[in-house]
Amino acid sequence: MLPVKKIKALLKRLRVFFLLTCRYRFRAVGKDVYFGKRLYVKAGSVVLGDKVFIGNYCHLSVSDLTIGSYTMLASFVAVVGGDHYFLKIGTPIIDAGHAPLRKGVKIERDCWIGHGAIILDGVSIGEGSVIGAGALVTRSVPPYEVHVGVPARKVKDRFDRLEDRLQHSRQINGDYYKSFMANPIA
Ligand SMILES: CC(C)(COP(=O)(O)OP(=O)(O)OC[C@H]1O[C@@H](n2cnc3c(N)ncnc32)[C@H](O)[C@@H]1OP(=O)(O)O)[C@@H](O)C(=O)NCCC(=O)NCCS
C-alpha cells in the first residue's frame, strides 16, 4: 500500500494538473508555481513565470496578464480588466459593451503584491517592486519602488543604493540590470 505522504503528494499534483489544464488554462506556466484556493482566473489570459506564488481568493480577470518569475501575490489581490464603455448617450452601461482598448497588465519578476491590493488594466509593475496591502494601483510603478495607498503612491525605494538594485537585478537575471548595462546613463 502507498504511504499517506505519497498519496497526498499525488493528489496535490493531480489538483495542479486539473486546475492548469481544465480550469485556469494559463497561456504559459513556469516551474514551481503555487496557487491558493478559490482563485478566479480568466481562462486563456495569464502567463506565469517560474516560482510564482498566488495566494487564496485572488481575482485575475484582466484579458492579458503576465506575472514574472519569483513574484508573489498575497491573498485577495485583484487584477481587474473588462472596463465597460460608459459614454454612449441613451444606452445604459450594461448594454453599451466594453471599452474598445484592452491594455493588459504586466507584473515583472520579483515583485510582492500585498494583501487585498487592486491593480487596474493598463498598469505595469516594474521588476522588484512592492505594493502595500490594500493599495489601488492606477498608474505604472517603476522598478524597485514601494508603493502604498489609494491611489497608490511611492513611499520609498526598495533598495536605497543604485549599486544594490543593480546587483540584485543581475543576480536574479533581471531586465533592470540588462537595460541599465545597455544604456548606463538612463
Ligand atoms: C508596503 C509594506 C511592505 C511596507 O513595509 P515597510 O517597509 O516596513 O514600510 P514602513 O512601515 O516603513 O512604511 C512607510 C510608510 O508607508 C505607510 N504604509 C506602509 N504600508 C502601507 C499600506 N499598506 N497602506 C498605506 N500606507 C502604508 C506607513 O504608514 C509609512 O508612512 P509614514 O512614512 O507617513 O509613516 C507593508 O507596509 C505592507 O503593506 N505589507 C504587506 C503585508 C501583506 O500583505 N502581507 C500578506 C502576506 S504575503
The ligand as a Gaussian input file, in Angstrom:
#p B3LYP/6-31G(d) Opt

LIG

0 1
 C        4.281000      48.089000       1.920000
 C        4.976000      47.434000       3.112000
 C        5.725000      46.205000       2.645000
 C        5.948000      48.469000       3.615000
 O        6.596000      47.987000       4.747000
 P        7.758000      48.867000       5.425000
 O        8.928000      48.951000       4.507000
 O        8.020000      48.306000       6.766000
 O        7.078000      50.299000       5.432000
 P        7.028000      51.392000       6.576000
 O        6.391000      50.833000       7.781000
 O        8.410000      51.993000       6.677000
 O        6.034000      52.447000       5.954000
 C        6.415000      53.536000       5.175000
 C        5.220000      54.480000       5.094000
 O        4.180000      53.861000       4.319000
 C        2.987000      53.749000       5.093000
 N        2.417000      52.421000       4.768000
 C        3.043000      51.219000       4.867000
 N        2.251000      50.260000       4.394000
 C        1.119000      50.854000       3.997000
 C       -0.081000      50.368000       3.418000
 N       -0.240000      49.077000       3.159000
 N       -1.049000      51.258000       3.107000
 C       -0.889000      52.583000       3.364000
 N        0.236000      53.107000       3.920000
 C        1.209000      52.244000       4.231000
 C        3.436000      53.829000       6.536000
 O        2.388000      54.277000       7.344000
 C        4.577000      54.805000       6.433000
 O        4.043000      56.104000       6.304000
 P        4.750000      57.359000       7.074000
 O        6.146000      57.437000       6.478000
 O        3.864000      58.503000       6.694000
 O        4.739000      56.988000       8.497000
 C        3.982000      46.956000       4.197000
 O        3.509000      48.047000       4.936000
 C        2.794000      46.200000       3.624000
 O        1.765000      46.739000       3.205000
 N        2.976000      44.856000       3.603000
 C        2.035000      43.948000       3.015000
 C        1.654000      42.868000       4.036000
 C        0.863000      41.778000       3.404000
 O        0.077000      41.974000       2.514000
 N        1.095000      40.555000       3.871000
 C        0.459000      39.407000       3.289000
 C        1.374000      38.231000       3.370000
 S        2.136000      37.858000       1.809000

